[in-house]
Amino acid sequence: MSIDAYDKYFKEGRKIVTVKDVEPEKFISAFSQHLKRQGRFELPKWADVVKTSKARELPPSDPDWLYVRTASMVRKIYIRKGMGVGAFRKVYGSQQRRGTCTNVFTKSSGKIARYILQQLEEMGLVEQDEEGGRMITKEGQRELDTVAVQAAEEEADEED
């Protein structure tokens, strides 16, 4: 518990200004709600029946899973630019259970990652990088940081 008190001591007086300053879970939930409220992100017809990987047996049970995945991907691009479809396939991949055989790592679906990146490009949050992958635009950075500040304010209200 002494580490927690030590962290709080250094966090006093700090102003939250970027996505990197907010807890990942708080930001992802706040940005997914922001995407849902905005209505600019289009859900495809196949969103409720598609599996996220060949290692999965069923589609996700959460009806808003695509918004959550989009928020997570945007955060990853914000933190580390240059991530493309292949990198996201590896990040969201998992172990495939093969019965009595040993488990093997499999990548996730490329269609889902590609669709999300295309939607983010249409919204103007992400653009293609010259060196490969995607990077955040200035407008995208501004929008993400405003959501981060709002998420940090909600987090501070919960602590009080």
Biotite code that builds the C-alpha atoms (Angstrom):
import biotite.structure as struc

atoms = struc.array([
    struc.Atom([0.000, 0.000, 0.000], chain_id="A", res_id=1, res_name="MET", atom_name="CA", element="C"),
    struc.Atom([2.950, 2.327, 0.441], chain_id="A", res_id=2, res_name="SER", atom_name="CA", element="C"),
    struc.Atom([3.521, 2.340, -3.316], chain_id="A", res_id=3, res_name="ILE", atom_name="CA", element="C"),
    struc.Atom([-0.048, 3.556, -3.876], chain_id="A", res_id=4, res_name="ASP", atom_name="CA", element="C"),
    struc.Atom([0.467, 6.457, -1.457], chain_id="A", res_id=5, res_name="ALA", atom_name="CA", element="C"),
    struc.Atom([3.763, 7.247, -3.168], chain_id="A", res_id=6, res_name="TYR", atom_name="CA", element="C"),
    struc.Atom([2.051, 7.376, -6.568], chain_id="A", res_id=7, res_name="ASP", atom_name="CA", element="C"),
    struc.Atom([-0.724, 9.632, -5.261], chain_id="A", res_id=8, res_name="LYS", atom_name="CA", element="C"),
    struc.Atom([1.876, 12.018, -3.842], chain_id="A", res_id=9, res_name="TYR", atom_name="CA", element="C"),
    struc.Atom([3.418, 12.567, -7.266], chain_id="A", res_id=10, res_name="PHE", atom_name="CA", element="C"),
    struc.Atom([0.060, 12.732, -9.052], chain_id="A", res_id=11, res_name="LYS", atom_name="CA", element="C"),
    struc.Atom([-1.070, 15.699, -6.939], chain_id="A", res_id=12, res_name="GLU", atom_name="CA", element="C"),
    struc.Atom([-1.202, 18.882, -8.965], chain_id="A", res_id=13, res_name="GLY", atom_name="CA", element="C"),
    struc.Atom([-0.749, 17.087, -12.300], chain_id="A", res_id=14, res_name="ARG", atom_name="CA", element="C"),
    struc.Atom([-3.096, 18.148, -15.044], chain_id="A", res_id=15, res_name="LYS", atom_name="CA", element="C"),
    struc.Atom([-4.381, 15.462, -17.392], chain_id="A", res_id=16, res_name="ILE", atom_name="CA", element="C"),
    struc.Atom([-3.852, 16.534, -20.972], chain_id="A", res_id=17, res_name="VAL", atom_name="CA", element="C"),
    struc.Atom([-3.258, 13.416, -23.121], chain_id="A", res_id=18, res_name="THR", atom_name="CA", element="C"),
    struc.Atom([-4.441, 9.864, -23.646], chain_id="A", res_id=19, res_name="VAL", atom_name="CA", element="C"),
    struc.Atom([-1.205, 8.554, -22.108], chain_id="A", res_id=20, res_name="LYS", atom_name="CA", element="C"),
    struc.Atom([-2.093, 10.092, -18.728], chain_id="A", res_id=21, res_name="ASP", atom_name="CA", element="C"),
    struc.Atom([-5.406, 8.237, -18.360], chain_id="A", res_id=22, res_name="VAL", atom_name="CA", element="C"),
    struc.Atom([-5.891, 4.614, -17.291], chain_id="A", res_id=23, res_name="GLU", atom_name="CA", element="C"),
    struc.Atom([-6.415, 2.464, -20.426], chain_id="A", res_id=24, res_name="PRO", atom_name="CA", element="C"),
    struc.Atom([-9.683, 0.894, -19.234], chain_id="A", res_id=25, res_name="GLU", atom_name="CA", element="C"),
    struc.Atom([-11.203, 4.279, -18.410], chain_id="A", res_id=26, res_name="LYS", atom_name="CA", element="C"),
    struc.Atom([-10.195, 5.788, -21.751], chain_id="A", res_id=27, res_name="PHE", atom_name="CA", element="C"),
    struc.Atom([-11.355, 2.823, -23.821], chain_id="A", res_id=28, res_name="ILE", atom_name="CA", element="C"),
    struc.Atom([-14.779, 2.744, -22.176], chain_id="A", res_id=29, res_name="SER", atom_name="CA", element="C"),
    struc.Atom([-15.153, 6.545, -22.483], chain_id="A", res_id=30, res_name="ALA", atom_name="CA", element="C"),
    struc.Atom([-14.090, 6.638, -26.148], chain_id="A", res_id=31, res_name="PHE", atom_name="CA", element="C"),
    struc.Atom([-16.290, 3.679, -27.093], chain_id="A", res_id=32, res_name="SER", atom_name="CA", element="C"),
    struc.Atom([-19.297, 5.498, -25.581], chain_id="A", res_id=33, res_name="GLN", atom_name="CA", element="C"),
    struc.Atom([-18.207, 8.644, -27.453], chain_id="A", res_id=34, res_name="HIS", atom_name="CA", element="C"),
    struc.Atom([-18.136, 6.723, -30.749], chain_id="A", res_id=35, res_name="LEU", atom_name="CA", element="C"),
    struc.Atom([-21.552, 5.218, -30.077], chain_id="A", res_id=36, res_name="LYS", atom_name="CA", element="C"),
    struc.Atom([-23.102, 8.592, -29.199], chain_id="A", res_id=37, res_name="ARG", atom_name="CA", element="C"),
    struc.Atom([-21.602, 10.321, -32.232], chain_id="A", res_id=38, res_name="GLN", atom_name="CA", element="C"),
    struc.Atom([-23.098, 7.934, -34.769], chain_id="A", res_id=39, res_name="GLY", atom_name="CA", element="C"),
    struc.Atom([-20.374, 8.470, -37.377], chain_id="A", res_id=40, res_name="ARG", atom_name="CA", element="C"),
    struc.Atom([-19.003, 4.940, -36.961], chain_id="A", res_id=41, res_name="PHE", atom_name="CA", element="C"),
    struc.Atom([-21.109, 2.536, -39.036], chain_id="A", res_id=42, res_name="GLU", atom_name="CA", element="C"),
    struc.Atom([-21.707, -0.975, -37.747], chain_id="A", res_id=43, res_name="LEU", atom_name="CA", element="C"),
    struc.Atom([-21.593, -3.559, -40.560], chain_id="A", res_id=44, res_name="PRO", atom_name="CA", element="C"),
    struc.Atom([-24.297, -6.186, -41.046], chain_id="A", res_id=45, res_name="LYS", atom_name="CA", element="C"),
    struc.Atom([-21.906, -8.976, -40.078], chain_id="A", res_id=46, res_name="TRP", atom_name="CA", element="C"),
    struc.Atom([-20.933, -7.454, -36.700], chain_id="A", res_id=47, res_name="ALA", atom_name="CA", element="C"),
    struc.Atom([-23.287, -9.623, -34.650], chain_id="A", res_id=48, res_name="ASP", atom_name="CA", element="C"),
    struc.Atom([-22.327, -12.976, -36.233], chain_id="A", res_id=49, res_name="VAL", atom_name="CA", element="C"),
    struc.Atom([-18.596, -12.702, -37.000], chain_id="A", res_id=50, res_name="VAL", atom_name="CA", element="C"),
    struc.Atom([-15.935, -14.467, -34.938], chain_id="A", res_id=51, res_name="LYS", atom_name="CA", element="C"),
    struc.Atom([-12.965, -12.312, -33.960], chain_id="A", res_id=52, res_name="THR", atom_name="CA", element="C"),
    struc.Atom([-10.448, -15.088, -34.623], chain_id="A", res_id=53, res_name="SER", atom_name="CA", element="C"),
    struc.Atom([-10.288, -18.637, -35.894], chain_id="A", res_id=54, res_name="LYS", atom_name="CA", element="C"),
    struc.Atom([-9.367, -19.594, -32.317], chain_id="A", res_id=55, res_name="ALA", atom_name="CA", element="C"),
    struc.Atom([-12.810, -18.498, -31.103], chain_id="A", res_id=56, res_name="ARG", atom_name="CA", element="C"),
    struc.Atom([-15.892, -20.679, -31.135], chain_id="A", res_id=57, res_name="GLU", atom_name="CA", element="C"),
    struc.Atom([-18.565, -17.975, -30.849], chain_id="A", res_id=58, res_name="LEU", atom_name="CA", element="C"),
    struc.Atom([-18.946, -14.279, -31.715], chain_id="A", res_id=59, res_name="PRO", atom_name="CA", element="C"),
    struc.Atom([-18.519, -11.761, -28.864], chain_id="A", res_id=60, res_name="PRO", atom_name="CA", element="C"),
    struc.Atom([-21.444, -11.618, -26.431], chain_id="A", res_id=61, res_name="SER", atom_name="CA", element="C"),
    struc.Atom([-21.195, -7.828, -25.913], chain_id="A", res_id=62, res_name="ASP", atom_name="CA", element="C"),
    struc.Atom([-23.308, -6.017, -28.553], chain_id="A", res_id=63, res_name="PRO", atom_name="CA", element="C"),
    struc.Atom([-20.939, -3.003, -28.438], chain_id="A", res_id=64, res_name="ASP", atom_name="CA", element="C"),
    struc.Atom([-17.750, -5.041, -28.931], chain_id="A", res_id=65, res_name="TRP", atom_name="CA", element="C"),
    struc.Atom([-16.860, -3.276, -32.185], chain_id="A", res_id=66, res_name="LEU", atom_name="CA", element="C"),
    struc.Atom([-16.886, 0.141, -30.489], chain_id="A", res_id=67, res_name="TYR", atom_name="CA", element="C"),
    struc.Atom([-14.631, -1.190, -27.717], chain_id="A", res_id=68, res_name="VAL", atom_name="CA", element="C"),
    struc.Atom([-12.217, -2.735, -30.242], chain_id="A", res_id=69, res_name="ARG", atom_name="CA", element="C"),
    struc.Atom([-12.148, 0.531, -32.201], chain_id="A", res_id=70, res_name="THR", atom_name="CA", element="C"),
    struc.Atom([-11.358, 2.558, -29.083], chain_id="A", res_id=71, res_name="ALA", atom_name="CA", element="C"),
    struc.Atom([-8.594, 0.137, -28.181], chain_id="A", res_id=72, res_name="SER", atom_name="CA", element="C"),
    struc.Atom([-7.088, 0.308, -31.675], chain_id="A", res_id=73, res_name="MET", atom_name="CA", element="C"),
    struc.Atom([-7.206, 4.115, -31.747], chain_id="A", res_id=74, res_name="VAL", atom_name="CA", element="C"),
    struc.Atom([-5.421, 4.229, -28.385], chain_id="A", res_id=75, res_name="ARG", atom_name="CA", element="C"),
    struc.Atom([-2.713, 1.864, -29.664], chain_id="A", res_id=76, res_name="LYS", atom_name="CA", element="C"),
    struc.Atom([-2.188, 3.993, -32.789], chain_id="A", res_id=77, res_name="ILE", atom_name="CA", element="C"),
    struc.Atom([-2.006, 7.126, -30.606], chain_id="A", res_id=78, res_name="TYR", atom_name="CA", element="C"),
    struc.Atom([0.681, 5.591, -28.396], chain_id="A", res_id=79, res_name="ILE", atom_name="CA", element="C"),
    struc.Atom([2.665, 3.866, -31.139], chain_id="A", res_id=80, res_name="ARG", atom_name="CA", element="C"),
    struc.Atom([2.233, 5.138, -34.680], chain_id="A", res_id=81, res_name="LYS", atom_name="CA", element="C"),
    struc.Atom([2.915, 2.918, -37.661], chain_id="A", res_id=82, res_name="GLY", atom_name="CA", element="C"),
    struc.Atom([0.727, -0.005, -36.641], chain_id="A", res_id=83, res_name="MET", atom_name="CA", element="C"),
    struc.Atom([-1.099, -1.653, -39.519], chain_id="A", res_id=84, res_name="GLY", atom_name="CA", element="C"),
    struc.Atom([-3.484, -4.526, -40.059], chain_id="A", res_id=85, res_name="VAL", atom_name="CA", element="C"),
    struc.Atom([-0.791, -7.172, -39.534], chain_id="A", res_id=86, res_name="GLY", atom_name="CA", element="C"),
    struc.Atom([0.280, -5.684, -36.217], chain_id="A", res_id=87, res_name="ALA", atom_name="CA", element="C"),
    struc.Atom([-3.311, -5.576, -34.973], chain_id="A", res_id=88, res_name="PHE", atom_name="CA", element="C"),
    struc.Atom([-3.870, -9.185, -36.062], chain_id="A", res_id=89, res_name="ARG", atom_name="CA", element="C"),
    struc.Atom([-0.970, -10.166, -33.848], chain_id="A", res_id=90, res_name="LYS", atom_name="CA", element="C"),
    struc.Atom([-2.010, -7.956, -30.907], chain_id="A", res_id=91, res_name="VAL", atom_name="CA", element="C"),
    struc.Atom([-5.564, -9.318, -30.787], chain_id="A", res_id=92, res_name="TYR", atom_name="CA", element="C"),
    struc.Atom([-4.551, -12.918, -31.553], chain_id="A", res_id=93, res_name="GLY", atom_name="CA", element="C"),
    struc.Atom([-4.864, -15.683, -28.963], chain_id="A", res_id=94, res_name="SER", atom_name="CA", element="C"),
    struc.Atom([-4.099, -19.316, -28.204], chain_id="A", res_id=95, res_name="GLN", atom_name="CA", element="C"),
    struc.Atom([-6.105, -21.815, -30.203], chain_id="A", res_id=96, res_name="GLN", atom_name="CA", element="C"),
    struc.Atom([-7.179, -24.827, -28.197], chain_id="A", res_id=97, res_name="ARG", atom_name="CA", element="C"),
    struc.Atom([-6.818, -27.981, -30.282], chain_id="A", res_id=98, res_name="ARG", atom_name="CA", element="C"),
    struc.Atom([-8.155, -30.684, -27.994], chain_id="A", res_id=99, res_name="GLY", atom_name="CA", element="C"),
    struc.Atom([-5.410, -33.096, -26.941], chain_id="A", res_id=100, res_name="THR", atom_name="CA", element="C"),
    struc.Atom([-2.799, -31.336, -29.080], chain_id="A", res_id=101, res_name="CYS", atom_name="CA", element="C"),
    struc.Atom([-0.783, -28.452, -27.671], chain_id="A", res_id=102, res_name="THR", atom_name="CA", element="C"),
    struc.Atom([-2.193, -24.942, -27.921], chain_id="A", res_id=103, res_name="ASN", atom_name="CA", element="C"),
    struc.Atom([-0.940, -22.821, -30.815], chain_id="A", res_id=104, res_name="VAL", atom_name="CA", element="C"),
    struc.Atom([-0.968, -19.023, -31.228], chain_id="A", res_id=105, res_name="PHE", atom_name="CA", element="C"),
    struc.Atom([-3.242, -17.805, -34.026], chain_id="A", res_id=106, res_name="THR", atom_name="CA", element="C"),
    struc.Atom([-3.754, -14.313, -35.329], chain_id="A", res_id=107, res_name="LYS", atom_name="CA", element="C"),
    struc.Atom([-7.101, -12.555, -35.157], chain_id="A", res_id=108, res_name="SER", atom_name="CA", element="C"),
    struc.Atom([-9.310, -11.606, -38.080], chain_id="A", res_id=109, res_name="SER", atom_name="CA", element="C"),
    struc.Atom([-7.787, -9.181, -40.567], chain_id="A", res_id=110, res_name="GLY", atom_name="CA", element="C"),
    struc.Atom([-11.180, -8.102, -41.946], chain_id="A", res_id=111, res_name="LYS", atom_name="CA", element="C"),
    struc.Atom([-12.220, -6.616, -38.594], chain_id="A", res_id=112, res_name="ILE", atom_name="CA", element="C"),
    struc.Atom([-8.969, -4.658, -38.199], chain_id="A", res_id=113, res_name="ALA", atom_name="CA", element="C"),
    struc.Atom([-9.095, -3.468, -41.811], chain_id="A", res_id=114, res_name="ARG", atom_name="CA", element="C"),
    struc.Atom([-12.730, -2.371, -41.500], chain_id="A", res_id=115, res_name="TYR", atom_name="CA", element="C"),
    struc.Atom([-12.050, -0.435, -38.290], chain_id="A", res_id=116, res_name="ILE", atom_name="CA", element="C"),
    struc.Atom([-9.029, 1.331, -39.789], chain_id="A", res_id=117, res_name="LEU", atom_name="CA", element="C"),
    struc.Atom([-11.035, 2.261, -42.899], chain_id="A", res_id=118, res_name="GLN", atom_name="CA", element="C"),
    struc.Atom([-13.843, 3.691, -40.758], chain_id="A", res_id=119, res_name="GLN", atom_name="CA", element="C"),
    struc.Atom([-11.329, 5.684, -38.691], chain_id="A", res_id=120, res_name="LEU", atom_name="CA", element="C"),
    struc.Atom([-9.820, 7.085, -41.899], chain_id="A", res_id=121, res_name="GLU", atom_name="CA", element="C"),
    struc.Atom([-13.283, 8.138, -43.124], chain_id="A", res_id=122, res_name="GLU", atom_name="CA", element="C"),
    struc.Atom([-13.907, 9.858, -39.776], chain_id="A", res_id=123, res_name="MET", atom_name="CA", element="C"),
    struc.Atom([-10.608, 11.739, -40.135], chain_id="A", res_id=124, res_name="GLY", atom_name="CA", element="C"),
    struc.Atom([-9.030, 10.395, -36.944], chain_id="A", res_id=125, res_name="LEU", atom_name="CA", element="C"),
    struc.Atom([-6.353, 8.292, -38.656], chain_id="A", res_id=126, res_name="VAL", atom_name="CA", element="C"),
    struc.Atom([-4.309, 8.574, -41.838], chain_id="A", res_id=127, res_name="GLU", atom_name="CA", element="C"),
    struc.Atom([-1.815, 6.333, -43.614], chain_id="A", res_id=128, res_name="GLN", atom_name="CA", element="C"),
    struc.Atom([1.832, 6.803, -42.683], chain_id="A", res_id=129, res_name="ASP", atom_name="CA", element="C"),
    struc.Atom([4.522, 7.081, -45.386], chain_id="A", res_id=130, res_name="GLU", atom_name="CA", element="C"),
    struc.Atom([6.651, 4.452, -43.627], chain_id="A", res_id=131, res_name="GLU", atom_name="CA", element="C"),
    struc.Atom([3.707, 2.034, -43.421], chain_id="A", res_id=132, res_name="GLY", atom_name="CA", element="C"),
    struc.Atom([0.830, 1.566, -41.032], chain_id="A", res_id=133, res_name="GLY", atom_name="CA", element="C"),
    struc.Atom([-1.390, 4.325, -39.686], chain_id="A", res_id=134, res_name="ARG", atom_name="CA", element="C"),
    struc.Atom([-0.907, 7.460, -37.621], chain_id="A", res_id=135, res_name="MET", atom_name="CA", element="C"),
    struc.Atom([-3.197, 9.872, -35.785], chain_id="A", res_id=136, res_name="ILE", atom_name="CA", element="C"),
    struc.Atom([-4.181, 13.111, -37.523], chain_id="A", res_id=137, res_name="THR", atom_name="CA", element="C"),
    struc.Atom([-4.166, 16.459, -35.718], chain_id="A", res_id=138, res_name="LYS", atom_name="CA", element="C"),
    struc.Atom([-7.971, 16.459, -35.538], chain_id="A", res_id=139, res_name="GLU", atom_name="CA", element="C"),
    struc.Atom([-7.896, 12.907, -34.228], chain_id="A", res_id=140, res_name="GLY", atom_name="CA", element="C"),
    struc.Atom([-5.365, 13.817, -31.556], chain_id="A", res_id=141, res_name="GLN", atom_name="CA", element="C"),
    struc.Atom([-7.510, 16.760, -30.476], chain_id="A", res_id=142, res_name="ARG", atom_name="CA", element="C"),
    struc.Atom([-10.647, 14.598, -30.230], chain_id="A", res_id=143, res_name="GLU", atom_name="CA", element="C"),
    struc.Atom([-8.858, 11.797, -28.350], chain_id="A", res_id=144, res_name="LEU", atom_name="CA", element="C"),
    struc.Atom([-7.335, 14.237, -25.876], chain_id="A", res_id=145, res_name="ASP", atom_name="CA", element="C"),
    struc.Atom([-10.692, 15.877, -25.143], chain_id="A", res_id=146, res_name="THR", atom_name="CA", element="C"),
    struc.Atom([-12.222, 12.471, -24.435], chain_id="A", res_id=147, res_name="VAL", atom_name="CA", element="C"),
    struc.Atom([-9.194, 11.655, -22.246], chain_id="A", res_id=148, res_name="ALA", atom_name="CA", element="C"),
    struc.Atom([-9.705, 14.819, -20.201], chain_id="A", res_id=149, res_name="VAL", atom_name="CA", element="C"),
    struc.Atom([-13.398, 13.976, -19.750], chain_id="A", res_id=150, res_name="GLN", atom_name="CA", element="C"),
    struc.Atom([-12.526, 10.404, -18.711], chain_id="A", res_id=151, res_name="ALA", atom_name="CA", element="C"),
    struc.Atom([-9.979, 11.728, -16.210], chain_id="A", res_id=152, res_name="ALA", atom_name="CA", element="C"),
    struc.Atom([-12.584, 14.094, -14.730], chain_id="A", res_id=153, res_name="GLU", atom_name="CA", element="C"),
    struc.Atom([-15.018, 11.183, -14.300], chain_id="A", res_id=154, res_name="GLU", atom_name="CA", element="C"),
    struc.Atom([-12.234, 9.164, -12.676], chain_id="A", res_id=155, res_name="GLU", atom_name="CA", element="C"),
    struc.Atom([-11.464, 12.019, -10.276], chain_id="A", res_id=156, res_name="ALA", atom_name="CA", element="C"),
    struc.Atom([-15.172, 12.365, -9.390], chain_id="A", res_id=157, res_name="ASP", atom_name="CA", element="C"),
    struc.Atom([-15.347, 8.653, -8.560], chain_id="A", res_id=158, res_name="GLU", atom_name="CA", element="C"),
    struc.Atom([-12.335, 8.906, -6.228], chain_id="A", res_id=159, res_name="GLU", atom_name="CA", element="C"),
    struc.Atom([-13.836, 11.808, -4.246], chain_id="A", res_id=160, res_name="ASP", atom_name="CA", element="C"),
])
